[in-house]
């Protein structure tokens, strides 16, 4: 029975410096890359959203994107059953949203899809929509400072 033995000595001492320089560069560039990705993910592509209430005709909703693209939606006044203000609660934040209950639609139509304007801006729009649609808006739960308890 023959036993074969291999003894080899490997010296890593001379090759440590190039790996150290490369690892610092890799960490630096990965940090820059991560910052760019987070910035892109947190950036909202919507520049502005607007609502035009035309009492005899309907409501025009516009979304203006940073890229220059504009999306316009028109909802005839006779299709709107009722405008509603909703309080949206997430694990991170709480905000108000203005929606429209549309005839023959299963879901609410959000007036502001991307932006979350404060309730002080939403209440006058909601009142105008209530007046235009002829629906009764309950004002007893709102004050000038917003909703009260």
GUKOLLUM-839032 format. One record per residue: residue in one letter; y, x, z of N, C-alpha, C, O, CB in turn; residue number from 1. Coordinates in steps of 0.2 Angstrom, whole numbers, plus 5000, padded with zeros to 4 digits. Each point is the difference from the previous one (the first is absolute). Glycine has a CB too. Example, Ala and Ser with C-alpha at 12.3 -4.5 7.8 and 13.67 -1.06 7.14 Angstrom:
   residuo     ny     nx     nz    cay    cax    caz     cy     cx     cz     oy     ox     oz    cby    cbx    cbz   num
         a   4972   5066   5039   5006   4996   5000   5006   5004   5000   4999   5005   5003   4995   4986   5003     1
         s   5011   5007   4990   5006   5004   5001   5005   4996   5003   5006   5003   5001   4991   5003   4989     2
END
This chain:
   residuo     ny     nx     nz    cay    cax    caz     cy     cx     cz     oy     ox     oz    cby    cbx    cbz   num
         x   4994   5004   5000   5006   4996   5000   5006   5005   5000   5001   5004   5004   4993   4986   5002     1
         x   5010   5008   4989   5006   5004   5000   5006   4996   5002   5001   4994   4998   4994   5013   4992     2
         x   5010   4996   5014   5006   4997   5002   5006   5004   4996   5000   5006   5001   4994   4990   5011     3
         x   5010   5000   4985   5005   5002   4997   5006   4998   5004   5001   4995   5002   4994   5004   4987     4
         x   5010   5006   5012   5006   4999   5004   5006   5002   4996   5000   5006   4997   4993   4996   5014     5
         x   5012   4994   4989   5006   5002   4997   5005   5000   5005   5002   4995   5004   4994   4999   4985     6
         x   5007   5012   5011   5006   5001   5004   5006   5001   4996   5000   5005   4996   4993   4999   5013     7
         x   5012   4992   4991   5006   5001   4996   5006   4999   5005   5000   4995   5004   4994   5001   4985     8
         x   5011   5008   5011   5005   4999   5004   5006   4998   4996   5002   5003   4994   4994   5006   5014     9
         x   5007   4986   4994   5006   4997   4996   5006   5001   5004   5001   4998   5006   4992   4993   4988    10
         x   5012   5012   5002   5007   5001   5004   5005   4995   4997   5002   5000   4994   4995   5012   5007    11
         x   5005   4984   5004   5005   4995   4998   5007   5002   5002   5005   4996   4998   4986   4995   5003    12
         x   5009   5014   5002   5007   5003   5003   5005   5001   4994   5006   4999   5002   4988   5006   5008    13
         x   5004   4997   4985   5005   5002   4994   5002   4994   4996   5006   5000   4997   4989   5011   5003    14
         x   5002   4983   5001   5001   4995   4995   5004   4994   5004   5001   4995   4998   4989   5008   4995    15
         x   5011   4998   5014   5003   4995   5004   5008   4998   4997   5002   4994   5001   4990   5009   5009    16
         x   5011   5002   4989   5008   4999   4998   5001   4995   4994   5004   4996   5001   4998   5016   5004    17
         x   4994   4989   4989   5001   4996   4995   4999   4992   5001   5003   4996   4998   4994   5014   4995    18
         x   4998   4989   5011   4998   4993   5002   5005   4997   5005   5002   4994   4999   4986   5009   4999    19
         x   5015   5001   5006   5005   4998   5004   5007   4998   4996   5002   4995   5002   4993   5012   5008    20
         x   5007   4997   4986   5005   4998   4996   4999   4994   4995   5005   4996   5000   4998   5016   5000    21
         x   4991   4987   4998   4999   4995   4996   4999   4993   5004   5002   4995   4998   4992   5013   4994    22
         x   5004   4993   5014   4999   4994   5004   5007   4997   5002   5001   4994   5001   4988   5010   5003    23
         x   5016   5001   4997   5007   4998   5002   5003   4996   4994   5003   4995   5001   4998   5015   5007    24
         x   4998   4993   4986   5002   4997   4994   4997   4993   4999   5004   4995   4998   4998   5016   4997    25
         x   4992   4988   5006   4996   4994   4999   5003   4995   5005   5001   4994   4998   4989   5012   4998    26
         x   5011   4996   5011   5002   4995   5005   5008   4998   4998   5001   4994   5000   4991   5011   5009    27
         x   5012   5000   4989   5007   4998   4998   5000   4995   4994   5003   4995   5001   5000   5016   5003    28
         x   4993   4990   4991   5000   4996   4994   4997   4993   5001   5002   4995   4998   4998   5015   4995    29
         x   4995   4990   5012   4997   4994   5001   5005   4995   5005   5000   4994   4999   4988   5012   5000    30
         x   5016   4998   5005   5005   4996   5004   5005   4997   4995   5002   4995   5001   4996   5013   5009    31
         x   5004   4996   4985   5005   4998   4996   4998   4994   4996   5003   4995   4999   5002   5016   5000    32
         x   4988   4989   4999   4997   4995   4996   4999   4994   5004   5002   4994   4998   4992   5014   4995    33
         x   5004   4992   5013   5000   4995   5005   5006   4996   5001   5001   4994   5000   4990   5012   5006    34
         x   5015   4998   4995   5006   4997   5001   5002   4996   4994   5003   4995   5000   5001   5015   5007    35
         x   4995   4993   4987   5002   4996   4994   4996   4994   4999   5003   4994   4998   5000   5016   4996    36
         x   4990   4990   5008   4996   4994   4999   5003   4995   5005   5000   4994   4998   4990   5013   4998    37
         x   5011   4995   5010   5003   4995   5005   5006   4997   4998   5001   4994   5001   4993   5012   5008    38
         x   5011   4998   4988   5006   4998   4998   4999   4994   4994   5004   4995   5000   5001   5016   5004    39
         x   4991   4991   4992   4998   4995   4994   4997   4993   5003   5002   4995   4997   4997   5015   4995    40
         x   4997   4991   5013   4997   4994   5002   5005   4996   5004   4999   4994   5000   4990   5012   5001    41
         x   5015   4997   5003   5005   4996   5004   5006   4997   4996   5003   4996   5002   4993   5011   5008    42
         x   5005   4996   4984   5006   4998   4996   4998   4993   4997   4995   4999   4997   5008   5013   5000    43
         x   5002   4984   5003   4999   4993   4997   5003   5001   4993   5006   5002   5000   4995   4992   5012    44
         x   4996   5004   4984   5002   5000   4993   5005   4994   4998   5003   5000   4995   4987   5005   5002    45
         x   5011   4991   5008   5005   4994   4999   5007   5002   5002   5001   5002   5006   4989   4990   4996    46
         x   5015   5007   4994   5006   5002   5001   5004   4994   5003   5003   5001   5005   4997   5007   4986    47
         x   4999   4986   5006   5003   4994   5003   4996   4994   4998   4997   5000   4995   5015   5006   5005    48
         x   4989   4989   5004   4997   4993   4999   5006   4995   5001   5004   5001   5004   4984   5003   4999    49
         x   5012   4991   4992   5005   4995   5001   4998   4993   4998   4994   4999   4997   5014   5010   5000    50
         x   4995   4986   5006   4999   4993   4999   5006   4997   4998   5005   5000   5003   4986   5000   5006    51
         x   5008   4996   4986   5005   4996   4997   4998   4992   5001   4995   4998   4996   5009   5011   4996    52
         x   5000   4987   5012   4998   4993   5001   5004   4996   4995   5006   5000   5001   4991   5002   5011    53
         x   5000   4995   4983   5004   4995   4996   4997   4993   5002   4995   4998   4998   5007   5011   4992    54
         x   5003   4987   5014   4997   4994   5002   4997   4995   4995   4995   4997   5002   5014   5005   5007    55
         x   4994   4998   4985   4998   4995   4996   4994   5002   4996   4996   4996   4997   5015   5000   5002    56
         x   4988   5011   5000   4995   5003   4996   4994   5003   5004   4994   4998   4999   5015   5004   4993    57
         x   4992   5002   5012   4995   5004   5004   5002   5006   5003   5006   5001   5002   4986   4994   4990    58
         x   5003   5010   5009   5002   5006   5004   4997   5006   4995   4995   5000   4998   5004   4994   5014    59
         x   5006   5010   4987   4998   5006   4997   4999   5006   5004   5005   5002   5004   5001   4994   4986    60
         x   4988   5007   5010   4999   5006   5005   5000   5006   4995   4996   5001   4995   4997   4992   5013    61
         x   5010   5013   4994   5001   5006   4996   4997   5006   5005   5002   5000   5006   5008   4995   4986    62
         x   4987   5009   5005   4998   5006   5003   5002   5006   4995   4997   5001   4995   4993   4994   5012    63
         x   5014   5010   4996   5002   5005   4996   4997   5007   5003   5000   5001   5006   5011   4993   4992    64
         x   4985   5009   4998   4997   5006   5002   5004   5006   4998   5004   5000   4996   4985   4995   5002    65
         x   5009   5011   5006   5004   5006   4999   4999   5003   4993   5005   5003   4997   4993   4999   5015    66
         x   4997   4996   4985   4998   5002   4993   5005   4997   4995   5000   5002   4994   4988   5000   5009    67
         x   5015   4993   4999   5004   4996   4995   4997   4993   4998   5003   4996   4997   5002   5015   4999    68
         x   4989   4988   5006   4996   4994   4998   5003   4994   5004   5001   5001   5006   4989   5006   4991    69
         x   5011   4988   5000   5002   4994   5003   4995   4994   4999   4998   4999   4994   5014   5005   5005    70
         x   4986   4993   5006   4995   4994   5000   5004   4994   5002   5002   5000   5006   4987   5007   4996    71
         x   5011   4988   4994   5003   4994   5002   4995   4994   5000   4996   4999   4995   5015   5005   5000    72
         x   4990   4992   5010   4995   4994   5001   5005   4994   5001   5005   5000   5003   4985   5007   5002    73
         x   5008   4988   4991   5004   4993   5001   4995   4995   5003   4995   4999   4997   5013   5004   4993    74
         x   4995   4994   5015   4996   4994   5003   5004   4994   4999   5005   4999   5003   4989   5008   5005    75
         x   5004   4988   4988   5004   4994   4999   5000   4996   5007   4996   5000   5004   5000   4999   4984    76
         x   5010   4998   5013   5001   4997   5007   4995   4994   5001   4999   4999   5006   5013   5004   4993    77
         x   4986   4994   4996   4995   4994   5002   4993   5003   5002   4996   4996   5002   5011   4997   4990    78
         x   4992   5013   5007   4993   5003   5002   5000   5003   5007   4995   5000   5003   5004   5003   4985    79
         x   5007   4998   5015   5001   5002   5007   4999   4994   5004   5005   4996   5000   5003   5014   4997    80
         x   4987   4990   5008   4999   4995   5005   5005   5002   5006   5003   4995   5002   4985   5003   4994    81
         x   5012   5008   5006   5004   5001   5006   5000   5008   5001   4996   5004   4999   5000   4985   5006    82
         x   5010   5013   4996   5001   5007   5002   4999   5001   5008   5001   4996   5004   5008   5006   4986    83
         x   4987   5004   5011   4999   5001   5007   5001   5007   5002   5000   5005   4996   4991   4987   5003    84
         x   5012   5009   5008   5001   5006   5003   4994   5002   5004   4998   4996   5004   5015   5002   4996    85
         x   4984   5007   4999   4994   5002   5004   5001   5007   5004   5003   5004   4997   4990   4990   4995    86
         x   5004   5006   5014   5001   5006   5004   4993   5004   4998   4995   4997   5002   5013   4998   5007    87
         x   4993   5011   4989   4994   5004   4998   4999   5005   5005   5004   5004   5002   4997   4994   4986    88
         x   4993   5002   5015   4998   5005   5006   4995   5005   4997   4994   4997   4998   5010   4995   5011    89
         x   4997   5014   4991   4995   5005   4999   4999   5004   5006   5004   5000   5005   4999   5000   4983    90
         x   4992   5005   5012   4999   5004   5006   5005   5005   5001   5001   5002   5006   4987   4997   4992    91
         x   5016   5002   4997   5006   5005   5000   5007   4997   5001   5004   5003   5004   4989   5004   4989    92
         x   5008   4987   5004   5007   4997   5000   4999   4993   5000   4995   4997   4999   5009   5013   4995    93
         x   5002   4987   5006   5001   4993   5000   5006   4998   4995   5005   5003   5001   4990   4995   5011    94
         x   5005   4998   4983   5005   4998   4996   5000   4993   4998   4995   4997   5000   5005   5015   4996    95
         x   5005   4986   5000   5001   4993   4998   4999   5000   4992   5002   5005   4997   5005   4992   5013    96
         x   4990   4998   4988   4999   4999   4993   5002   4993   4997   4998   4995   5004   4992   5014   4997    97
         x   5012   4991   4993   5002   4994   4997   4995   4998   4995   4999   5004   4995   5014   4998   5008    98
         x   4984   4992   4997   4995   4998   4995   5001   4993   4998   5004   4996   5002   4988   5012   5003    99
         x   5005   4991   4989   5001   4993   4997   4993   4997   4999   4995   5003   4998   5015   5001   4996   100
         x   4990   4990   5009   4994   4996   4998   5000   4997   4994   5005   4995   4999   4993   5003   5013   101
         x   4998   5004   4983   5000   4997   4993   4995   4995   4999   4994   5001   5002   5010   5010   4994   102
         x   4998   4984   5000   4995   4995   4998   4995   5002   4996   5001   5004   4995   5008   4988   5005   103
         x   4985   5006   5002   4993   5002   4996   4999   5008   5000   4996   5002   4996   5006   4988   4997   104
         x   5000   5013   5013   4999   5007   5001   4996   5001   5006   5002   4996   5005   5008   5008   4989   105
         x   4985   5000   5007   4996   5001   5006   5004   5004   5005   4998   5000   5006   4991   4998   4987   106
         x   5015   5007   5004   5003   5005   5005   5008   4999   5000   5003   4997   4995   4987   5011   5003   107
         x   5013   4994   5007   5007   5000   5001   5003   5006   4995   4997   5005   4998   5002   4991   5014   108
         x   5007   5002   4985   5003   5005   4996   5005   5004   5004   5005   4997   5002   4993   4996   4987   109
         x   5002   5013   5012   5005   5004   5004   5006   5001   4995   5000   5002   4995   4991   5004   5012   110
         x   5015   4993   4997   5006   5001   4996   5001   5007   4999   5002   5002   4995   5003   4987   5010   111
         x   4995   5015   5001   5001   5007   5000   4993   5003   5001   4997   5000   5005   5015   4999   5000   112
         x   4985   5004   4989   4993   5003   5001   5000   5006   5003   4995   5002   5004   5002   4992   4986   113
         x   5008   5011   5009   4999   5007   5002   5005   5001   5006   4998   5003   5005   4999   5000   4984   114
         x   5009   4994   5011   5005   5002   5005   5000   4995   5005   4997   4994   4999   5010   5011   4993   115
         x   4995   4997   5014   5000   4995   5006   5007   5000   5003   5002   5003   5005   4986   5000   4997   116
         x   5016   4992   4995   5007   4999   5002   5000   4997   5007   4995   4997   5002   5009   5002   4987   117
         x   5001   5003   5015   5000   4997   5007   5001   4992   5000   5002   4997   4995   5003   5014   5009   118
         x   4993   4986   5001   5000   4993   5000   5007   4997   4999   5001   4994   4998   4989   5006   5010   119
         x   5015   5004   4994   5007   4997   4999   5002   5000   4993   5004   4995   4998   4999   5010   5012   120
         x   4994   4998   4986   5001   4999   4992   4995   4995   4998   5002   4996   4995   5001   5016   5004   121
         x   4991   4987   5004   4996   4995   4997   5002   4993   5002   4998   4995   4996   4993   5013   5005   122
         x   5012   4990   5004   5001   4994   5003   5005   4996   4995   4999   4994   4998   5000   5010   5014   123
         x   5007   4999   4985   5004   4997   4995   4996   4998   4994   5002   4995   4997   5008   5011   5008   124
         x   4986   4999   4993   4996   4999   4994   4995   4994   5001   5000   4996   4995   5001   5016   5001   125
         x   4996   4988   5009   4996   4994   5002   5003   4994   5000   4998   4995   4998   4995   5013   5009   126
         x   5013   4991   4996   5004   4994   5001   5002   4998   4993   5000   4994   4998   5005   5009   5013   127
         x   4997   5002   4984   5002   4998   4993   4994   4997   4997   5000   4995   4996   5009   5014   5004   128
         x   4985   4994   5001   4994   4998   4996   4998   4993   5003   4998   4995   4996   4998   5017   5003   129
         x   5005   4987   5008   4998   4993   5002   5005   4995   4997   4998   4994   4999   4998   5011   5012   130
         x   5010   4996   4989   5005   4996   4997   4999   4998   4992   5000   4995   4998   5008   5009   5010   131
         x   4990   5002   4989   4998   4999   4993   4994   4996   4998   5000   4996   4996   5006   5015   5002   132
         x   4989   4989   5007   4994   4997   4999   5000   4993   5003   4995   4996   4999   4999   5015   5000   133
         x   5011   4988   5005   5000   4993   5004   4995   5000   5006   4999   4995   5002   5004   5000   4987   134
         x   4994   5011   5013   4995   5000   5005   5004   5001   5007   5006   5003   5000   4985   5001   4993   135
         x   5007   4993   5012   5003   5000   5006   4999   5007   5004   4994   5001   5001   5006   4986   5000   136
         x   5005   5017   5000   4998   5006   5004   5002   4999   5007   5006   4998   5002   4996   5009   4988   137
         x   4994   4995   5015   5001   4999   5007   5004   5006   5002   4998   5005   5000   4991   4989   5002   138
         x   5017   5004   5000   5005   5006   5002   5000   5001   5008   5003   5004   5002   5004   4993   4988   139
         x   4989   4999   5013   5001   5000   5008   4996   5006   5002   5001   5002   5006   5000   4986   4995   140
         x   4995   5016   4995   4997   5006   5003   5004   5006   4998   4998   5005   5002   4991   4989   4997   141
         x   5017   5005   4998   5004   5006   4998   5007   5000   5003   5003   4995   5000   4990   5005   4989   142
         x   5009   5006   5012   5007   5001   5003   5003   5005   4995   4997   5002   4995   5000   4995   5017   143
         x   5009   5004   4989   5004   5005   4995   4996   5007   5001   5001   5004   4996   5010   4990   5005   144
         x   4986   5008   5005   4997   5006   5001   4993   5000   4997   4997   5005   5001   5010   4997   5009   145
         x   4991   4993   4988   4993   5000   4997   4996   4994   5004   5003   4996   5003   4997   5016   4994   146
         x   4994   4988   5003   4995   4995   5003   5001   5001   5007   5000   5006   5003   4992   4994   4988   147
         x   5008   4995   5013   5000   5000   5007   4993   4997   5003   4996   4997   4996   5017   5002   5004   148
         x   4986   5002   5006   4993   4998   5003   5000   4993   5002   4995   4998   5003   5003   5014   5000   149
END
